[in-house]
Amino acid sequence: MSNNIKAYDNVLELIGETPLIKLSETVKDFPGNYYAKAEAFNPGHSSKDRIALHIIEQAEKKGILNPGDTIIETTSGNTGFSIAMVSRIKGYDCILAVSSKSSADKIDMLKSMGAKVYVCPANVSADDPRSYYQVAKRLHDEIKNSIYINQYFNELNTEAHYLSTGPEIWNQTAGEITHLVACSGTGGTISGTARFLKEKNPKIKVLGVDAYGSVLKKYHETQEFDKDEIYPYRIEGLGKNLIPTATDFDVIDSFTKVKDEDAAHMARKISQTEGLFVGYTSGAALQAVKQLVAQGEFDENANVVVIFPDHGSRYMSKIYNDQWMQEQGFVDAKSTANEQHIEYIK
């Protein structure tokens, strides 16, 4: 093989060092400067590549994961895809327990990576034996030589972002970041990134994004788990019906809740104006920014980094599908037709 050929050994070498992209049209009336940390540029198209590789490599180093073993995880889709991708390259079997709220696109992508997928009902309590948490635990107990990643309660989830996402953002902004805006699901991304940034500059404000129907915002404010906060919602990978230990609430300054409909429309707006084809949670993150602007959170000197967690291709059957948007009551027939930009020649 020629030493002159410049090639990566595999896609795992492409994880991290995602670009920071200045936003323009979507934030043109906002004070300050806004930048997207575009995690879709990871090879698995989401920020979850970072934790999948880090957790699996740490398990290998500790000797608890060996060739031919099985990796099991709970996922709303993105972590599962990343774990399946890493498993394919490293030679592990992969079993994923997935929420039924996950888009059909995500589930098909998991299967395409060779993972075995269990689809579990979304709207059951975390301790229900049918929940994806309990199904994953049961499979781990039943399958010999398996490990359960358990991203919601795995400190390595947070550590992966402390070691990568945080330093990248600090370096890309030359330390001039004033605000970080990030969605919180497992909490690993926002917590790990925030820990690093606040160690560099404690004045940086970390603004979490939560969903209506999730317990995180109220728990952050009261330290009380209120089950009455829980009800079904549509955004994937955002919010929780339990309190993940991977979330470090001490490094998060505040939470903003966003509505399903607003997040969906914002994701579409980003794609149509910024040329960034983003997922549902990216729309949620920028919708939170819009709401924070209305509350006077930012001034002209603000340098705001917004984490865009994944790629729009995972939501073709949902937020980018006009019929699904209509079925949710997010748009009426007239506005849907105006958004289609399609004319059929007969």
C-alpha positions in Angstrom: 0.0 0.0 0.0 1.3 3.4 -0.9 2.3 5.7 1.9 1.1 8.6 -0.3 -2.6 7.7 0.0 -4.4 9.8 2.5 -7.2 7.7 3.9 -8.8 7.0 7.3 -8.7 3.4 8.6 -12.4 3.5 9.3 -15.2 6.0 10.1 -14.5 6.0 13.8 -11.5 8.3 13.1 -14.0 10.9 11.9 -15.8 11.3 15.2 -15.6 14.7 16.7 -14.1 18.0 15.5 -17.5 19.0 14.1 -17.7 22.5 12.6 -19.0 25.6 14.3 -21.3 27.4 11.8 -22.5 31.0 12.1 -26.2 31.3 11.8 -27.6 34.2 9.8 -31.2 34.2 8.4 -32.9 32.5 11.4 -31.3 34.9 13.9 -31.2 38.1 11.9 -33.3 40.0 14.3 -31.6 38.7 17.5 -29.0 40.7 19.4 -25.5 39.1 19.5 -23.9 36.4 17.5 -25.2 32.8 17.1 -23.3 29.7 16.1 -24.4 26.2 15.5 -22.2 23.3 16.7 -23.3 21.0 13.9 -23.1 17.4 15.3 -24.6 15.9 12.1 -21.1 16.1 10.7 -20.1 13.1 12.8 -20.0 9.9 10.6 -23.1 8.6 12.4 -24.8 12.0 11.9 -25.2 12.8 15.6 -23.5 13.8 18.8 -24.0 10.3 20.1 -21.1 9.0 18.1 -18.9 10.6 20.8 -20.4 8.7 23.7 -20.7 5.4 21.8 -17.0 5.3 21.0 -15.8 6.6 24.4 -18.0 4.2 26.5 -17.1 1.2 24.3 -13.4 1.9 24.3 -13.4 2.4 28.1 -15.2 -1.0 28.5 -12.5 -2.6 26.3 -9.7 -1.0 28.4 -11.3 -2.3 31.6 -11.6 -5.8 30.2 -15.4 -6.0 30.6 -15.9 -6.1 26.8 -14.3 -8.8 24.7 -14.4 -9.9 21.1 -17.7 -11.5 20.2 -19.6 -10.0 23.2 -23.0 -8.3 22.9 -23.6 -4.6 23.5 -27.1 -3.7 24.7 -28.6 -0.2 25.0 -31.8 1.8 25.4 -32.1 4.6 22.8 -34.5 7.0 21.1 -32.5 6.2 18.0 -29.3 8.2 17.7 -27.3 6.5 20.4 -28.4 3.2 19.1 -27.2 4.0 15.6 -23.8 5.2 16.9 -23.4 2.0 19.0 -24.4 -0.2 16.1 -21.9 1.6 13.9 -19.1 1.2 16.4 -20.1 -2.4 17.1 -20.0 -3.3 13.3 -16.4 -2.0 13.0 -15.2 -3.5 16.3 -16.9 -6.9 15.8 -19.6 -6.9 18.6 -23.2 -8.0 18.4 -25.7 -5.1 19.1 -29.2 -5.2 20.6 -31.2 -2.1 21.0 -34.4 -1.3 23.0 -36.0 1.6 21.3 -38.9 3.8 22.2 -42.0 3.5 19.9 -41.8 7.3 19.7 -38.7 7.0 17.6 -39.3 7.7 13.9 -39.6 4.8 11.5 -36.6 6.2 9.7 -34.5 5.8 12.9 -35.7 2.3 13.4 -34.9 1.3 9.8 -31.5 2.8 10.1 -30.7 0.8 13.2 -31.7 -2.4 11.4 -29.6 -1.4 8.4 -26.5 -1.3 10.7 -27.1 -4.9 11.7 -28.6 -4.3 15.1 -31.4 -6.4 16.6 -34.2 -3.9 17.6 -36.9 -4.2 20.3 -39.5 -1.5 19.9 -41.1 -0.7 23.3 -44.1 1.4 24.1 -43.2 5.1 24.8 -46.0 6.1 27.1 -45.4 3.8 30.0 -43.6 4.5 33.3 -39.8 3.9 33.4 -40.3 1.0 35.8 -42.9 -0.8 33.6 -41.5 -4.1 32.4 -42.4 -3.1 28.8 -40.4 0.2 29.0 -37.2 0.3 27.0 -35.2 0.7 30.2 -36.6 -2.5 31.7 -36.4 -4.5 28.4 -32.7 -3.6 28.0 -32.0 -4.7 31.6 -33.9 -8.0 31.1 -32.0 -8.7 27.9 -28.7 -8.0 29.7 -29.6 -10.4 32.5 -30.5 -13.1 30.0 -27.7 -12.8 27.5 -24.3 -14.1 28.6 -21.2 -12.0 27.8 -23.2 -8.8 27.3 -22.8 -5.3 28.6 -25.5 -2.7 29.1 -24.3 0.8 28.1 -27.1 2.5 30.2 -26.4 6.0 28.9 -28.9 7.6 31.3 -26.9 6.5 34.3 -23.4 6.3 32.9 -20.9 8.9 33.9 -18.8 8.1 30.8 -21.7 9.7 28.8 -20.9 13.0 30.4 -17.2 12.5 30.4 -17.2 12.0 26.6 -18.4 15.5 26.1 -16.2 16.9 28.8 -13.2 15.5 26.9 -14.3 16.4 23.3 -17.3 18.7 22.8 -16.4 21.2 25.5 -12.8 21.7 24.4 -13.8 21.9 20.7 -16.3 24.7 21.4 -13.8 26.6 23.7 -11.1 26.4 21.0 -13.5 27.2 18.1 -14.7 30.4 19.9 -11.2 31.3 21.1 -12.8 31.3 24.6 -15.2 34.1 23.7 -18.4 32.0 24.1 -20.8 33.7 26.5 -23.8 31.3 26.4 -24.3 27.6 25.6 -27.7 26.4 24.6 -28.3 22.7 24.5 -31.1 20.2 24.7 -31.2 17.8 27.6 -32.3 14.2 27.4 -29.8 11.9 29.1 -28.0 15.2 29.9 -24.6 13.9 28.9 -24.1 16.5 26.1 -25.1 19.6 28.0 -23.5 18.4 31.3 -20.1 17.4 30.0 -19.8 20.4 27.7 -20.9 22.7 30.4 -18.4 21.3 33.0 -15.5 22.0 30.7 -16.6 25.5 29.7 -17.4 26.6 33.2 -14.0 25.4 34.4 -12.5 27.7 31.7 -14.9 30.6 32.5 -17.5 30.3 35.3 -19.4 33.3 33.8 -20.5 31.3 30.8 -24.3 30.7 31.1 -25.5 27.2 30.3 -29.1 27.2 29.1 -30.9 23.8 28.9 -33.8 23.0 26.7 -36.6 20.8 27.9 -39.9 19.5 26.5 -43.4 20.1 27.8 -44.3 16.6 29.3 -40.8 16.2 30.8 -39.7 16.5 34.5 -36.3 18.0 34.0 -37.1 21.8 34.3 -39.1 21.5 37.4 -36.6 19.1 39.0 -33.8 21.6 38.3 -35.8 24.3 40.0 -37.2 22.4 43.0 -35.1 19.2 43.4 -38.4 17.4 43.4 -39.6 14.7 41.0 -43.1 15.6 40.0 -44.9 12.8 38.1 -47.7 15.2 37.3 -45.3 16.9 34.9 -45.2 13.8 32.8 -47.5 13.4 29.7 -46.9 12.3 26.1 -45.0 14.6 23.7 -43.5 14.2 20.3 -40.0 15.5 20.3 -37.4 12.6 20.3 -34.2 12.7 22.3 -35.3 15.6 24.5 -36.7 15.6 28.0 -37.3 12.7 30.3 -39.8 10.9 32.6 -37.0 10.1 35.1 -34.0 11.8 36.4 -30.8 10.6 34.7 -27.7 10.7 36.8 -25.7 11.6 33.7 -27.3 15.0 34.1 -25.2 17.4 36.2 -27.9 20.0 37.2 -25.4 22.1 39.1 -23.7 23.2 35.8 -27.0 24.2 34.1 -28.1 27.7 34.9 -31.7 27.4 33.7 -34.1 25.4 31.5 -36.5 26.6 28.9 -39.4 24.4 27.7 -40.4 24.3 24.1 -43.6 23.0 22.4 -43.6 20.2 19.9 -45.1 22.3 17.2 -42.8 25.2 17.6 -39.7 23.0 17.5 -40.9 21.2 14.4 -41.5 24.5 12.5 -38.1 25.9 13.6 -36.3 22.8 12.3 -38.0 23.3 9.0 -37.1 27.0 9.0 -33.4 26.2 9.7 -33.3 23.7 6.8 -35.0 26.2 4.4 -32.9 29.2 5.3 -29.5 28.1 6.7 -29.0 25.2 4.3 -28.5 23.0 7.4 -30.7 19.9 7.3 -31.3 19.4 11.0 -33.3 17.2 13.2 -36.2 17.8 15.6 -34.0 18.6 18.7 -32.0 21.2 16.7 -35.3 22.9 16.0 -36.1 22.7 19.7 -32.7 24.3 20.6 -33.1 27.3 18.3 -36.8 27.7 19.4 -35.5 28.0 22.9 -33.1 30.7 21.7 -36.0 32.6 20.2 -37.9 32.4 23.4 -34.9 33.5 25.4 -34.4 36.5 23.1 -37.9 37.5 23.8 -37.1 37.4 27.5 -34.1 39.6 27.1 -31.5 37.0 27.8 -28.9 38.1 25.2 -27.3 41.5 24.4 -25.3 42.7 21.4 -22.0 41.3 22.9 -23.4 37.8 23.3 -21.6 34.9 21.6 -24.2 32.1 21.7 -23.3 28.5 20.8 -26.3 26.3 20.1 -25.8 22.5 19.8 -27.6 21.0 16.8 -27.5 17.3 17.8 -28.4 15.4 14.7 -29.5 15.3 11.0 -32.8 15.9 9.4 -32.7 12.6 7.4 -33.9 10.8 10.6 -37.2 12.6 10.6 -38.4 12.2 7.0 -41.5 10.4 8.2 -42.2 13.0 10.9 -41.4 16.7 10.9 -40.4 16.7 7.2 -43.5 14.8 6.2 -46.5 17.1 5.5 -49.0 14.4 6.2 -47.5 13.7 9.7 -47.5 17.5 10.4 -51.2 17.7 9.5 -52.0 14.6 11.6 -50.4 16.3 14.6 -52.4 19.5 14.0 -49.2 21.4 13.4 -50.3 22.8 10.0 -53.6 23.0 8.1 -54.0 21.8 4.5 -53.4 25.3 3.0 -50.2 26.0 4.9 -48.9 22.5 4.2 -49.4 23.0 0.4 -47.6 26.3 0.6 -44.6 24.6 2.3 -44.3 21.8 -0.2 -42.7 23.8 -3.1 -43.7 21.0 -5.5 -45.5 21.3 -8.7 -46.5 18.3 -10.8 -46.4 18.6 -14.5 -49.0 16.5 -16.3 
